[in-house]
């Protein structure tokens, strides 16, 4: 209970640092979920620290590029 209160207070006071908030929220969610979610959250934190983008952002950008590329190919076909 004290940990949750401490994490909440830190999150409220450090609102300017989005990476810290994501790390704290990811680790608190991992406490109540299964092992697959823990692995995903851990890898997401590592990805966020190394590339400054989350896994979801990487997937979104790749999907956006793919859709754009396919749309251009369809527009260029006679």
N, C-alpha and C positions, 0 to 999 in steps of 0.2 A: 504494500500500500504506500509506503514511504517512497519507494522507487518511482511509482507512477506519479505521485505528487511532485517529486523533484523533477522528473522529466517534463511534466506539464509546465511547471514554473520556468524551467530553462527554455522551453519552446516559446512561451509567451514573451520572455524577456529578450530572446535572441531571434526576433522575427526577420531581421535583415539577411540572415544567412540561410538560404534555402537548402543548400546541401546538408547542413547540420540538421535541419528540420526533417529532411527526407531520411537521413540515417537514423534519427531517433524514432521516427514513425515506423520505419521498416523493421527496426529491431523490436519495437514494442508489439508489432503485429505478429512477428515470428514466435513470440512466446505462446500465443494461443492457437497456432495453426499446426498443420502436419509437417512432416519432414520435407516434402516436396516444396512447400511454400517457404520453408526455412532456407533451403538451397537456393531457390529463386531470389529471395530477399538478400541473401549473402552475396550472390553473384551480381545482383543489381547494384549493391553498395560498392563492390569492387569496380564495376563498370563505371559507375558515377564518379568514383575517385580518380580513375585513370583517364577517362575521356571527357569528363564533365557532361555526359549525356546518359540518361537512363536507357535501359533495354527497350522500353516502350518508345522512346524518342528515336532510337536507331531504327526500329521496325517501321515507325511512322514515316521517317524520311526515305527509307528504301522503298516502301510501298508507294509513296508519292512520286518518286523518280520512275518507278516501273509503270505506273499509270500514265504519267506524262509521256514516257517513251512510246508506249503502246498507242496512245492517242495520236502522237505525231506520225507513227507508222501508218495508222489507218487513214489519216488525212492525206498522206502522200501517195496512197495507192490510187491508180487511175480508175 
